[in-house]
Amino acid sequence: MNFLSKQEQLIKKSINELGYNVDEVLLIPSSRKEFGDYQYNGVMSIAKQMHKNPREIALDIIEKLKENKDLVNVNVQGPGFINLSFSDEALVNYLNEVKDNININYEYDNKKTIFLDYGGANVAKTLHVGHLRSANIGEALKRLAEALGNKTISDVHLGDWGRPLGLVILEISKRQPDLCYFDDNYIGHYPEKSPVTNEDLMEIYPTASIKAKEDENYLEEARIVTKKLQEGHKGYNELWKQIIKVSSEDIKKIYTKLNTTFDLWEGESDCYKSIPEMLEYINTLNITKKSEGAVVIDVKKEDDEIEYPPFMLIKSNGGASYQTTDLAAIFQRVKNYNPDEIWYVADNRQALHFETVFRAAKLTKIATDVELVFAGFGTMNGSDGKPFKTRDGGVMSLNNLIDLVKIESEKKLLPNIIEDRDEVAQCVAISAIKYADLIPFRTTDYVFDPVKFSDLNGKTGPYLLYSTIRMKSLLANAKKENIKYNNVEMIDDNTKEIVLNLLNINKVLIKSFNTKSLNEITDLLYKITNSYNNFYSQVRILTEDNEKIRSSWLAITDIVYQNNVKLLNILGINVPERM
């Protein structure tokens, strides 16, 4: 059990021994450091239950708490707010426990199997800034869950089966009608090489999309192609496989740049295969009804504050809806992986869609024992407050965004970085993009400023990288000069704030896990790093004459460095060797 949790349990035990029954004790960082480092604000609740004066209860409790040798400066302020600090000896013991086992800060008792659906890239389309937050938030949530000991399965869930693919196949048929994929009588082997490149696809889909908007006949042809594809047309399916292969390779490259990985590279097409079995099961439940030619499930509840449309199981044309595909995905995932929870990381604007799907999953008992979570997010905007675009007003690709920030990041690198300058600049750029993207609470829109977020000063990814690399360099120099350090032997006014920030790691991680947002982690990481930098600027660690002080400072540096690397890794940020 981590240090703060142990202390909360001890305080709870002391309070209960006095006859005041409390279920939990929560210590929060004090806003008035002159009174103590932490506060306990539960006395008011106890007083209400006991019908007693809260200050009298608080005074009673602090007398009991003075028996705990780990606590100092235990006092009461106001009507009954208890303030306290931890003794230096207790904090030193905590630091040495963490130094021996960093995972003390990453404990979590309620471990689960969690399936995460994020990414959501559409095949045959370029990844643009609209895909950024899903990749960053989803990847960080997965890493956070794993750091706390949970088992995770992640899926990119490609958009690979709807009308966009029908449009692409139709446009290719218009341009290259003699390809064997369009010959219904073809019986030979299909080519191993794709007839189109990814660059071709980047032009083909927008062209086909515009044609479909302007020409109803073209759109109808696309509908027919899509239907034939989904019904198993051999040639179309073989061409579809080539398109998926070419497009996925490019998508993987961009996700790799963002340090975003997936266990599964499945898509809507994989879920589509489960639809017949799922429909057969649902038809036995007698919960569907006909509505204007479609088959639907009523999901509204009496206490709904908004109008929930029915879940559309089968469209009026006999096809499966987008909602049906997502329900089939849940059906398949529960069957194959038996997760405790399934998390969907997607744009806030899909909230109604997912709530409708989740309700259908519960009504059909497809996900009876599975918690379904929608982790929606806001938009990344430009300086005008509108979704981030290129200078000419178009949607910016992720590759272009990375290059834009990379140019700014390269300006900050040391001049002696020559050989791997491009690689380091990209690493710094990714840190700038990711950290800026995770600073706001998940559901909040924010303004992305490439210059501001690539700065080496302030609350930025590059600032955290530079500071962490400097810690590593300091430890390396100590080793080079044969300066040894072991355990922390003392803390002082220079290092106290660092230690108090480190104490909060476990609570912050669990809170972030529960809220499915990373802003608490970005804030704490900045506080830890900033408190260390304040300490670093006030002392001369390697030239400190007092061996006990110097050894303790180096040990604390090592602890902060290890935690920084681990916390940055949770955010999906790699630390380069230098910058």
C-alpha positions in Angstrom: 0.0 0.0 0.0 1.3 3.5 -0.9 2.3 5.9 1.8 -0.7 8.2 1.7 -3.2 5.3 1.7 -1.4 3.8 4.7 -1.7 7.1 6.6 -5.3 7.4 5.7 -6.0 3.9 7.0 -4.1 4.7 10.3 -6.1 7.9 10.8 -9.3 6.1 10.0 -8.5 3.5 12.6 -7.7 6.2 15.2 -11.0 8.0 14.6 -13.0 4.8 14.8 -11.3 3.9 18.1 -12.7 7.2 19.5 -16.2 5.9 18.6 -16.7 8.1 15.5 -17.5 5.7 12.7 -16.1 6.7 9.4 -16.0 4.7 6.2 -13.0 6.4 4.7 -10.5 9.2 5.4 -9.3 11.4 2.6 -6.2 13.6 3.0 -6.0 16.5 0.5 -3.1 18.8 -0.1 -3.5 21.9 2.1 -4.2 25.3 0.5 -2.7 26.9 3.6 0.8 25.5 4.0 1.4 27.5 7.2 -1.0 25.2 8.9 0.2 21.9 7.5 0.9 20.0 4.3 -2.5 18.1 4.3 -6.0 18.5 5.5 -8.8 16.2 6.7 -12.2 17.8 6.2 -14.4 14.9 7.4 -15.2 16.3 10.8 -18.3 18.2 9.7 -19.9 15.0 8.5 -19.1 13.2 11.8 -20.5 16.1 13.8 -23.7 16.0 11.8 -24.2 12.3 12.5 -23.2 12.6 16.2 -25.1 15.9 16.8 -22.0 17.3 18.5 -19.9 20.5 18.1 -17.4 19.8 15.2 -14.5 21.6 16.8 -14.8 19.5 20.0 -14.7 16.4 17.8 -11.7 17.8 15.9 -9.8 18.5 19.1 -10.6 15.0 20.4 -9.3 13.5 17.1 -6.0 15.5 17.1 -5.1 14.4 20.6 -5.5 10.8 19.4 -3.5 11.5 16.2 -0.6 12.8 18.2 0.1 9.2 19.1 1.1 8.6 15.5 4.8 9.3 15.3 4.7 9.9 11.6 2.5 13.0 12.1 3.7 16.4 13.1 2.0 19.8 13.5 -1.4 18.3 13.9 -3.8 21.2 14.5 -7.4 22.4 14.1 -8.4 25.5 12.1 -11.9 27.1 11.8 -14.9 25.1 12.9 -13.1 21.8 12.7 -10.6 21.4 9.8 -7.7 19.2 10.8 -4.3 20.1 9.4 -1.2 17.9 9.6 2.2 17.3 8.2 4.4 14.2 8.0 7.6 13.9 9.9 10.9 14.0 8.0 11.7 10.5 9.1 8.4 9.2 7.7 9.1 11.0 4.4 12.6 9.7 4.2 11.4 6.1 4.7 8.8 6.7 2.0 11.5 7.9 -0.5 13.7 4.9 0.2 10.7 2.5 -0.4 10.0 4.2 -3.7 13.7 4.1 -4.6 13.8 0.4 -4.1 10.4 -0.2 -5.8 9.0 2.6 -8.0 5.8 0.6 -8.4 4.6 1.5 -4.9 3.3 4.7 -6.5 1.4 2.7 -9.2 -0.7 0.3 -7.0 -4.3 -0.4 -7.8 -6.4 -3.1 -6.1 -9.4 -3.4 -8.4 -7.7 -4.9 -11.5 -9.8 -5.5 -14.6 -9.7 -6.6 -18.2 -10.4 -3.5 -20.3 -11.1 -3.4 -24.0 -10.3 0.0 -25.6 -11.6 1.2 -28.9 -9.8 4.3 -30.2 -8.1 5.6 -33.3 -11.1 5.1 -35.7 -9.1 5.9 -38.8 -11.0 5.6 -42.1 -9.3 3.5 -44.8 -8.4 5.3 -48.0 -8.5 8.7 -46.3 -5.6 10.6 -44.9 -5.3 10.9 -41.1 -6.0 14.5 -40.1 -6.0 16.6 -37.0 -9.5 15.3 -36.2 -7.9 11.9 -35.5 -5.3 13.2 -33.1 -7.2 13.3 -29.8 -8.6 9.8 -30.1 -5.1 8.5 -30.7 -3.5 10.5 -27.9 -6.2 10.0 -25.2 -6.8 6.4 -26.1 -3.2 5.4 -26.0 -2.5 7.2 -22.7 -5.6 5.7 -21.1 -4.4 2.2 -22.2 -0.9 2.9 -20.8 -2.4 4.2 -17.6 -4.6 1.2 -17.2 -1.6 -1.1 -17.8 0.6 0.9 -15.3 -2.0 0.2 -12.6 -1.9 -3.5 -13.4 -5.0 -3.9 -15.5 -5.0 -6.2 -18.6 -5.9 -4.3 -21.8 -6.8 -5.1 -25.3 -6.8 -2.2 -27.8 -8.4 -2.0 -31.2 -8.0 0.7 -33.9 -11.5 -0.2 -35.3 -10.9 1.0 -38.9 -13.6 2.5 -40.9 -13.3 -0.1 -43.7 -16.7 -1.3 -44.7 -19.1 1.5 -45.5 -19.9 3.7 -48.5 -16.5 5.4 -48.6 -15.0 2.1 -49.7 -17.8 1.7 -52.3 -17.0 5.2 -53.6 -13.3 4.3 -53.9 -13.9 1.0 -55.7 -16.4 2.7 -58.1 -13.9 5.5 -58.9 -11.2 3.0 -59.6 -13.5 1.1 -61.9 -14.2 4.3 -63.8 -10.5 5.0 -64.3 -9.3 1.5 -64.9 -12.3 -0.5 -66.1 -10.2 -3.3 -67.6 -8.8 -4.4 -64.2 -9.6 -8.0 -63.5 -11.5 -7.1 -60.3 -14.4 -5.7 -62.4 -14.7 -8.8 -64.7 -17.4 -11.0 -63.2 -16.2 -13.9 -65.3 -12.5 -13.7 -64.2 -11.3 -17.1 -62.8 -7.5 -16.6 -62.5 -5.4 -15.5 -59.6 -5.8 -11.9 -58.6 -2.6 -9.7 -58.6 -0.5 -9.6 -55.4 0.3 -5.9 -56.0 -2.3 -3.2 -55.5 -3.4 -1.2 -58.7 -3.3 2.0 -56.6 -0.9 3.6 -54.2 -1.7 5.4 -51.0 -1.0 8.7 -52.8 -3.6 7.6 -55.4 -6.2 6.9 -52.7 -5.6 10.3 -51.1 -6.8 11.8 -54.4 -9.4 9.2 -55.4 -11.7 9.4 -52.3 -12.1 13.2 -52.3 -12.8 13.1 -56.0 -15.4 10.3 -55.7 -17.0 12.0 -52.7 -17.5 15.3 -54.6 -18.9 13.4 -57.6 -21.4 11.6 -55.3 -22.6 14.9 -53.9 -23.1 16.5 -57.3 -24.4 13.4 -59.2 -27.3 11.3 -57.9 -26.6 8.6 -60.5 -23.0 8.3 -59.3 -24.1 8.1 -55.7 -26.6 5.3 -56.6 -23.8 3.4 -58.4 -21.7 3.7 -55.2 -24.6 2.3 -53.2 -24.8 -0.7 -55.5 -21.0 -1.3 -55.4 -21.1 -1.1 -51.6 -23.9 -3.5 -51.4 -22.2 -6.0 -53.7 -18.9 -5.6 -51.7 -20.8 -6.4 -48.5 -22.6 -9.4 -50.1 -19.3 -10.9 -51.1 -18.6 -9.9 -54.7 -15.3 -11.7 -55.3 -13.5 -9.1 -57.4 -14.6 -6.2 -55.3 -13.5 -8.0 -52.2 -10.0 -8.7 -53.7 -9.6 -5.1 -54.6 -10.9 -4.1 -51.2 -8.1 -6.2 -49.5 -5.5 -4.4 -51.6 -6.9 -1.0 -50.6 -7.0 -2.0 -46.9 -3.4 -3.2 -47.1 -2.0 -0.1 -48.8 -4.0 2.3 -46.6 -3.3 0.5 -43.4 0.5 0.6 -43.9 0.4 4.4 -44.2 -2.0 4.7 -41.2 0.4 2.5 -39.1 3.3 4.8 -40.0 1.5 7.9 -38.7 0.3 6.2 -35.6 3.9 4.9 -35.0 5.1 8.5 -35.2 2.6 9.3 -32.4 3.7 6.4 -30.3 0.2 5.0 -30.7 -0.1 1.2 -30.9 -2.9 -1.3 -31.1 -3.2 -5.0 -30.3 -5.9 -5.4 -32.9 -6.2 -3.9 -36.4 -9.8 -4.9 -36.9 -12.5 -2.8 -38.5 -16.2 -2.6 -39.3 -15.7 -5.5 -41.7 -14.7 -7.8 -38.9 -17.8 -6.9 -36.8 -20.0 -7.3 -39.9 -19.3 -11.0 -39.9 -20.9 -11.3 -36.4 -24.2 -9.6 -37.5 -26.0 -12.8 -38.7 -25.4 -14.6 -35.4 -26.3 -11.6 -33.3 -29.5 -11.0 -35.3 -30.5 -14.6 -34.8 -30.1 -14.2 -31.1 -31.9 -10.9 -30.9 -34.8 -12.2 -32.8 -35.5 -14.7 -30.0 -36.0 -11.9 -27.5 -39.1 -10.3 -29.0 -37.9 -6.8 -28.3 -37.8 -5.4 -31.8 -40.6 -3.7 -33.8 -41.2 -2.3 -37.3 -41.0 1.4 -37.9 -41.3 2.9 -41.4 -39.9 -0.3 -43.0 -37.0 -0.5 -40.6 -36.5 -2.9 -37.6 -35.8 -0.9 -34.4 -35.4 -1.4 -30.6 -37.0 1.2 -28.3 -34.3 2.4 -25.9 -35.9 5.5 -24.3 -36.4 5.6 -20.5 -39.0 7.4 -18.5 -36.5 9.8 -16.8 -34.7 10.8 -20.0 -34.2 14.6 -20.2 -33.7 14.4 -24.0 -35.4 12.4 -26.7 -33.6 9.2 -27.5 -34.3 7.9 -31.0 -34.9 4.1 -31.3 -31.9 1.9 -32.0 -32.0 1.0 -35.7 -31.2 -2.7 -36.1 -32.1 -3.1 -39.8 -32.5 -0.2 -42.2 -35.6 0.0 -44.5 -33.5 -1.2 -47.4 -32.6 -4.3 -45.5 -29.0 -3.3 -44.7 -27.3 -3.1 -41.3 -27.0 0.3 -39.8 -23.9 1.9 -38.3 -25.4 1.3 -34.9 -25.9 -2.4 -35.7 -22.2 -2.7 -36.6 -21.2 -1.2 -33.3 -23.5 -3.5 -31.4 -22.0 -6.4 -33.3 -18.6 -5.2 -32.2 -19.7 -5.4 -28.6 -21.2 -8.8 -29.2 -18.0 -10.1 -30.8 -15.7 -8.5 -28.1 -17.7 -9.9 -25.2 -17.6 -13.4 -26.8 -13.9 -13.4 -27.7 -12.3 -11.5 -24.8 -14.8 -11.5 -21.9 -13.8 -8.0 -20.8 -15.0 -6.3 -17.5 -15.2 -3.0 -19.3 -15.1 -1.6 -22.9 -14.0 2.0 -23.3 -14.8 4.0 -26.4 -12.6 7.1 -27.0 -14.3 9.3 -29.6 -15.5 12.8 -30.3 -18.1 14.3 -28.0 -20.5 14.6 -30.9 -20.9 10.8 -30.9 -22.2 10.7 -27.4 -25.9 10.1 -28.4 -24.9 7.4 -30.8 -22.9 5.4 -28.2 -25.5 5.9 -25.5 -28.1 4.4 -27.9 -25.8 1.5 -28.7 -25.0 0.9 -25.0 -28.7 0.9 -24.1 -29.4 -1.7 -26.9 -26.5 -3.8 -25.6 -28.0 -3.8 -22.1 -31.6 -4.4 -23.3 -30.5 -7.4 -25.5 -28.3 -8.6 -22.6 -25.3 -8.7 -25.0 -23.3 -6.8 -22.4 -25.1 -7.7 -19.1 -21.9 -7.9 -17.0 -19.8 -5.5 -19.0 -19.4 -1.8 -18.1 -19.6 0.2 -21.3 -17.8 3.6 -21.1 -17.9 6.5 -23.6 -14.9 8.7 -23.1 -15.8 11.7 -25.3 -13.4 14.5 -26.1 -13.6 18.1 -27.3 -11.9 19.6 -30.4 -8.4 20.9 -31.0 -8.9 24.4 -32.4 -6.8 27.1 -34.1 -6.2 30.6 -32.8 -9.6 31.6 -34.3 -11.3 29.2 -32.0 -12.4 26.9 -34.9 -11.2 23.4 -35.6 -7.4 23.5 -36.5 -6.9 23.9 -40.3 -4.3 24.7 -42.9 -3.6 28.3 -44.0 -5.9 27.8 -47.0 -8.7 26.6 -44.8 -8.5 22.9 -45.5 -8.3 20.1 -42.9 -4.7 19.7 -41.8 -3.2 16.2 -42.1 -1.5 14.7 -39.0 1.7 14.4 -41.0 1.6 18.1 -41.8 0.8 19.0 -38.1 3.8 16.9 -36.9 6.1 18.6 -39.5 4.8 22.0 -38.4 5.6 21.4 -34.8 8.9 19.7 -35.7 10.1 22.9 -37.4 9.5 24.8 -34.2 11.0 22.1 -32.0 14.2 21.9 -34.1 14.9 25.6 -33.3 15.1 24.7 -29.6 17.7 21.9 -29.9 21.4 22.3 -28.9 23.6 23.2 -31.8 25.9 20.2 -31.1 23.1 17.8 -32.0 23.9 17.1 -35.6 23.8 13.4 -36.6 20.4 12.5 -35.1 19.0 16.0 -35.1 16.0 15.1 -37.3 15.1 12.2 -35.0 15.4 14.2 -31.8 13.4 17.1 -33.3 10.6 14.7 -34.1 10.7 13.2 -30.6 10.4 16.7 -29.1 7.6 17.6 -31.5 5.6 14.6 -30.5 6.1 15.5 -26.8 4.8 19.0 -27.6 1.7 17.7 -29.5 0.8 15.0 -27.0 1.3 17.0 -23.8 -0.6 20.0 -25.1 -3.4 17.6 -26.2 -3.7 16.0 -22.8 -3.4 19.2 -20.6 -7.1 20.1 -20.8 -9.8 18.0 -19.3 -10.8 15.4 -21.9 -14.2 17.0 -22.8 -12.8 20.5 -23.2 -12.0 22.2 -26.5 -8.6 23.9 -26.6 -6.5 26.1 -28.8 -3.4 24.6 -30.2 -0.4 27.0 -30.6 2.6 25.3 -32.3 5.1 28.0 -31.1 3.8 28.1 -27.5 3.6 24.4 -27.0 7.1 23.7 -28.4 8.7 26.2 -26.0 11.3 25.0 -23.6 9.8 27.1 -20.8 6.4 26.8 -19.2 4.0 23.9 -19.1 5.1 22.1 -22.2 6.3 18.7 -23.3 9.7 20.0 -24.4 10.2 21.6 -20.9 9.5 18.2 -19.3 11.8 16.4 -21.7 14.6 18.9 -21.3 14.3 18.8 -17.5 14.2 14.9 -17.4 17.2 14.7 -19.7 19.1 17.1 -17.4 18.4 14.8 -14.4 19.7 11.8 -16.3 22.8 13.8 -17.3 23.4 14.8 -13.7 23.2 11.2 -12.5 25.6 10.2 -15.4 28.1 12.8 -14.4 28.0 11.7 -10.8 28.8 8.1 -11.9 31.6 9.5 -14.2 33.1 11.3 -11.3 32.7 8.2 -9.1 30.3 10.1 -6.7 28.3 7.3 -5.1 24.8 7.6 -3.6 22.6 5.1 -1.9 19.5 5.8 0.2 18.0 9.1 1.0 19.2 10.1 4.5 17.6 13.4 4.9 15.3 15.9 3.4 15.5 19.7 3.8 13.6 22.9 2.8 15.0 22.5 -0.8 13.6 19.1 -1.3 10.4 19.0 0.8 8.1 20.3 -2.0 9.4 17.6 -4.4 8.6 14.9 -1.9 5.1 16.2 -1.3 4.4 16.1 -5.0 5.7 12.6 -5.3 3.3 11.5 -2.5 0.4 12.4 -4.7 1.3 10.1 -7.7 -0.9 7.2 -6.7 -4.0 9.2 -5.9 -3.7 11.2 -9.1 -3.2 8.1 -11.3 -6.3 6.4 -9.8 -8.4 9.6 -10.2 -7.3 9.9 -13.8 -8.2 6.3 -14.3 -11.7 6.8 -12.9 -12.4 10.0 -14.8 -10.8 8.8 -18.0 -8.8 12.0 -18.4 -5.1 12.7 -18.3 -5.1 16.4 -17.2 -4.4 15.5 -13.5 -1.3 13.6 -14.6 0.0 16.4 -16.8 -0.5 18.8 -13.9 1.3 16.6 -11.4 4.1 15.9 -13.8 4.7 19.6 -14.3 4.5 20.2 -10.5 7.1 17.4 -9.8 9.4 18.7 -12.5 9.0 22.4 -11.6 9.7 21.7 -7.9 12.8 19.8 -8.8 14.0 22.5 -11.1 13.5 25.1 -8.4 15.6 22.9 -6.1 18.2 22.4 -8.9 18.6 26.1 -9.5 19.3 26.8 -5.8 22.0 24.3 -5.0 25.1 22.8 -6.5 24.6 19.1 -6.2 27.8 17.5 -7.4 30.0 20.0 -5.6 28.2 19.9 -2.3 30.8 19.2 0.5 28.4 17.5 2.9 28.4 13.9 1.7 25.1 13.0 3.5 23.3 16.0 1.8 24.9 15.3 -1.6 24.0 11.6 -1.5 20.4 12.4 -0.5 20.1 15.0 -3.3 21.3 12.5 -5.9 19.0 9.8 -4.6 16.0 12.1 -4.8 17.1 13.1 -8.3 17.1 9.4 -9.2 13.6 8.9 -7.8 12.2 12.0 -9.7 13.9 10.9 -12.9 12.5 7.4 -12.7 9.0 8.7 -12.0 9.2 11.3 -14.7 10.2 8.7 -17.3 7.3 6.4 -16.2 4.7 9.2 -16.1 5.9 10.5 -19.5 5.6 7.0 -20.9 2.0 6.8 -19.6 1.3 9.9 -21.7 2.9 8.2 -24.7 6.0 10.4 -24.7 9.5 9.0 -25.2 12.6 10.7 -23.6 15.4 11.1 -26.1 19.1 10.8 -25.1 19.6 14.5 -25.5 18.1 17.6 -27.0 
